[in-house]
Amino acid sequence: MLKEYLKRLDVLKIIKEIKTNDKYFNKSTNNLSNSFMCISNEIALFIFYDALYKYKIIVDDNNLLEEYLNQVDKLYKRLDNFEDVKYGINKLICKMLIAKFDIKNINEDFYREIIISNVYDKYIEDGYYIHGFHSTYLTDIKEKGFKPEEYFNYYDRFNKVNDIFEKYNQSRIINKDFSSKNIYFTDNFIMGCYYSMYAPLFYYSFLFDEVSYGNRIRKDNCLLSDYNSLTRHLKRFMNNNSFSEIDKKYILDLVEDEWKLLHTKKNYITLLLVKRKKIFDKEIKVSEYLKDKKDIYEIVDRMLNSKYSNLEYDKYLSCDDFEIIELDNYYDEEEEKKEEKLVKEELPSVNNKMGGVSILLLLGCLLISLGVIISIFSILGG
């Protein structure tokens, strides 16, 4: 669905800025905090993915896309709160529709109805619910369809972990009913990305449980593919509570097996998109939005905001029932290594007959250049 957008140079440029420029990701996340997930710099990228998704679903006009991207880019540069960025993007969607339909007066009822009906039809009536899943299972789902909770797993072994913890008078550590076939959909694209990144959630919750391990744990370690950081709190906890060597080995072997399973392939953000009508058909009626007399931008923002974070579903979905979106992860170890290698390769390594270029010589050149720049500013200022 988003493949054509993700190949565009202007899109790739913004994504690179989001990953590397703190002006894009260093913003307040006060209203986006989540009790069981760590919200960090990756939120900037997920909001941008959400902006692309909404544009594709609702506007889908290549003639306006460049302007839309320019305006989204300005939002990231000018605003210091992600909630404001999200609202700005929803407002831009409305502006793009006004431009697409060449609407002159948005206060006229006829034109308000065009905008509201278009957003409703594209995003809600014919829109999608989203299930974020781990990319390890991507190939199987593409080939065989989606069977909730029916894929290779270690559920029988994880069931025993609670028994071991209770043996040492510890509370139930894994709060998941492994016999249940229920999975969850959301209408929030950003949270779909998080659900994929943290999948399976019970595994993350087990390793970063604040009740058992204390609130000083670094939850974001889960996202960095660092196995030692992943198990540090668990090992300390078991040692402090005198777990037997046999029990410690059982638990750590299981944690390692699950970790290996989740790293058999490169980790992407993978989202399963299913038409809303198939999952839940009790949406707010379009008439509720049409009779609202508020500012049109406020109405569109309300329509685009999330209303259903956890919709249960337990039925089989054939390959014809869904679409899959694959997105690059924010924490991409392989890409970071490639970039480091590229930087090293681009460092000056010129050799002449007198030998290698001196670091001091290069530093001298930089200082000379800096002096020239300062002189230019002095001339312009004087």
Secondary structure, 3 states (H helix, E strand, C coil): CCHHHHCCHHHHHHHHHHHHCHHHHCCECHHHCCCCCCCCCHHHHHHHHHHHHHHHHHHCCHHHHHHHHHHHHHHHHHCCEHHHHHHHHHHHHHHHHHHHCCCCCCCCHHHHHHHHHHHHHHHHHCCEEEEEEEHHHHHHHHHHCECCCCCCCCHHHHHHHHHHHHHCCCCCCCCCCCCCCCEEEECCHHHHHHHHHCCCHHHHHHHCCHHHHCCCCCHHHHHHCCHHHHHHHHHHHHHHCCCCHHHHHHHHHHHHHHHHHCCCCCCCEEEEEEEHHHHCCCCCCHHHHHCCCCCHHHHHHHHHCCCCCCEEECCCECHHHEEEEEECCCCCHHHHHHHHHHHHHHCCCCEECCEECCHHHHHHHHHHHHHHHHHHHHHHHC
